[in-house]
């Protein structure tokens, strides 16, 4: 197991280098130092001021040397500062993760249970008009862009009927719940359609296996076959799928957070996009990839643990 | 000189028509394949799939009418859709669907024409704007597909057929791309692109990030096909790699490309709306559902509230994405009836 883990970690190194290379390419090669400087310094940054800015950041050095510096800074976790606010990016990201998780974790758990329940129910009534109707509903849920959910619930439930506050985060404690209730529900709805469809396919695939026929042949009820056998074995596939989705929770939901004014990472990113704050985006690409790679490794390990048929060597 | 040639309406129309003919020719070439013919027989029994197909064709037609331009009377050009909607009056500002007064007018100023879905801030007919936005969706969807479909399909076949080093290299590239959160990569590419924001940049960004899924799928299927006896037979008869790929493997994986392209189109349309909403997509002033939805956010908060703009855009977008999703599912079960 240990050697498998080490090998899996080593395998991630070239991929991480590839990711860094891509961000370097975008950040330092596709964009000339001059155009970068003029974007940050504005119209007053000409001549000597601009040259000094470029020199201070080492952007006048040859590209290979710049790349080495770039990798070195990332390894030291020195992400630099924002172009717009001038704040340390490390702190920005550390501070933003909490509020994002406050929305995404409950939403994620709710979506998981709702989708598994819906998928099991659909397999129970499979190929009936009800099953087809629910599948259509799942597809319909997937076909609405996120911001439409947010805008409509905000307009009707929050502003129109004043059931919930429309904007903001509140204080930690009881007051916060009312602020994050709507974002959580919407986060759940967004994921429900896609997940339910996927899980239904997984459960249906499990239904075709031999051991299910055996279970049915020995006279087990349909509900028991589904609730015990199909559920347990389908869950292995589902959990490994779900773990790969975990990094998305840290990054938060860009649209939900910015529209509800939740001070999480998603909101930070949307503001960076709108103000052209390039360092924020580049660092988030790097951090996001690190999280993704970690989740992929975790997925592989979980899969190996859960399914003894997979050999580690 | 060169840009004048490319910006001329006749060149652009010819390009658009060429693209449509290319898609048509590809589909006709596919239709000669026996697998496709059997799928079509099954598909004809699937009523939901056929209705979805009709809707998709309707959207394509409207989009094409807005893309194709002809010279206008006073110099310049206008689209064919403009000709059809020339009779629709422009008001001064908002008016409700089928309303006879301007919305914000204290004196109750009358509107000039009738508007099925009302008018927007600039007094333009919302129904016409909604139709015009098909153009943006079609252009983005078409250009992006033109980049990622050949790229993904070709790399997938190469990786699946040659295996070893080729496969390792291609796998490395797509694993690297796939380990970057997609939306962030999209934004990063658009932000750093030397051409600035716009439909072209957005298509390139969506194209270079979007091929991974297709490539993986085609790679797996090619591996499966390459082990079949007909490929071994072709080898034994001394056919070149190139001929085996083009004559034998491509026809047998093309149906997967078709299904992915249809489902992928719906993702592109949704992504266009979200990117436009984030401010890195369609330029301001483009008729786009994403831009209309963005405007709708403030319009739902104002008093008296304006709901028709955002509702029209959402409905149109929803209709297209839903039709594409249903069509894609229907194609999948027509090609592979065992797995659905």
Interface residues (C-beta under 8 A of the other chain):
Chain A: X14 X15 X18 X19 X22 X23 X26 X27 X30 X31 X35 X136 X139 X140 X142 X143 X144 X145 X146 X147 X148 X151 X152 X154 X155 X159 X247 X248 X251 X254 X255 X259 X269 X270 X273 X274 X276 X278 X281 X282 X284 X285 X288 X289 X292 X293 X296
Chain B: X48 X172 X173 X175 X176 X177 X178 X179 X180 X181 X183 X184 X185 X187 X188 X189 X191 X192 X193 X194 X266 X270 X273 X274 X277 X278 X279 X280 X290 X293 X294 X296 X297 X300 X301 X305 X310 X314 X317 X318 X321 X322 X325 X326 X329
